[in-house]
Amino acid sequence: MTDRIFVVDLARCTGCRTCVIACRDRADAPDGVSLLRVETTEAGIYPRPELTHRVIHCFHCGRPSCVDACPSGAISRQSNGLMVLEASRCTGCGTCLNSCPFDAITLLPSGVAAMCDGCPDDIAAGWVPTCVRACPLRALDYVPSVEMQIGAYVPDPTFGDYGMAPRVLYLRRPKRHSSPRAQST
């Protein structure tokens, strides 16, 4: 299972945040705490403005900085490639929060860190993670990287991996180049 990656189709995501609600419900997170968020950016100019919604959570990186940053050893990688944070070992020092360039770790009101666990129980049952199943537009997926075919899409060049080897692929449709309109005089 370590070869699986999260795929986010930026052209399909409308920013509805259904994934956020499903994740919060599954994790039984307190009000105001999210282990998954959607960031919206604006670009382009009239008449072609662009809104991009980027789903962000723990990407279960291949070279995670949070593991080495945690002085209590509360963060580790499971045999399935997913990161796990053991709340009982967490001291709430916050070094893992500061080390993650994706801001994918949060502190709970109890002072303990929390992050997306990749839904290992769902995966063990043969399902995809909760956020993927919840997405009404099928903008999210969790697939074997060897089977990943991007087809008419291109990887998002604006996403920086910070050398962490995140197990995520953001896809966007290639920009269409329109020809300038002939101006009549």
C-alpha positions, 0 to 999 in steps of 0.5 A: 500500500505504500505506493498509493498517492492522493490525487486532487483534480484542481479543475473539478474541486469547487471548494464545497468543503464536503471533504472537510466535514466528512474528515472532521466527523470521522476523526470526531474532531472538536468544533473549529479543529480540522485535519483537512482544509481547502485553500482557495486562491484567485488568479487571472483577470476579467474576463477569465478569472480563476479560482483554485481550491487546493485540498490540504492534509497530511500527505504522508510524505516519503521524507517527512520532517515531522518525524525527526522534529518530534522529540518524543517520537510520537510520529512514525510511519506505519508499514502501509506508508501512512504516518501515525501520531500517537497522542499518548506520546505527544507532549504538545511542544509544537515542533512538528507543527513548525516543521511541516511546510504544508501546515498539516498538523494542528494542536487540539484544545487539549494541547496534543497534536493531531493530523490526518491518519489516512483512514487506515481502518477504511483502507484495511476494509478495502475502501479509499479514505473518507475524504475521497469517498465524500467528494461529490465531484470526484475531485479526490482520489487515492490510487496506486502511483503505478496506475496513475495516468494523468491523461489530458491533465498536467501536474500543477507546477505551482505546488512545491514539495519542499523536498518532503516527497509528499504522496500527493499529485495536484492535477490541472488542465492545461491552459488554453491559449486563445488567439487574439481577436481581430480588431476591426477599425 
